[in-house]
Amino acid sequence: MLMPRQYVRHTVDFEVRCTASDTSLLSHARNLSRGGVFLASEVTLPVAEPVEITFTLPERGDRLHARGQVIWSSGLEPAKDARPGPHGMGVRFLEMTAADSAALAEYLAGLSGRSGQLGGSS
């Protein structure tokens, strides 16, 4: 049984730097919520991989930093536990400063009135 998503996802398009222990990727965020982000990328990281991501919120200029974990992956070179779908990976946010979390919440609230909501998200 599928559980409902905790957070509303929003369609976005901006660059994200994703860094793991020995890898640094420049990806594009395709959807974003308070709980995480989908990163479109031909190269993906393994599920459960801890990551650090950095991105600048469009129209605001806030540069945010978060620690997270890859929760699903689907790529051209599939990682273990990869699933079909768009090439990329879902990253759950695990840690973010209070200021970055507040900036993200304000940005997402501004997107709520626009089209592009995808429903809930992790």
C-alpha positions, 0 to 999 in steps of 0.5 A: 500500500502506498503511503501519501506523500508528506509534502507537496512537490513543485516543478522547478528547473535550476542547477544543483551541486550534489557531492558524495564521498568521492563524486561531485555532480552538477545536476538539475532540480526538476521537482522540489519539496520541503522534504527533498528534491528530484535531481535529473542526472545521467549519472546517479548515486547508489540508494542510501548514499549520503550527499551534500547539495547546494543550490540557489533559489531562482528569483530569490538568490538565496544559496541553500545547503543541505545534507541528504540521502539518495532514496531512489535512483534511475540512470543510464548506468543504473545504480543498485536498486534503480527503478524505471523512469526519468534519469536521476535520483530522489534525495531526501533532506536530512539536515538544513539550517533553520535559515535555509529551511525558512528560505526554502519554505518561503520559496515553496509558498510562493510557488503554491499559487502557480501551476506546477504542483505535483501533489505530495512528496517526501 
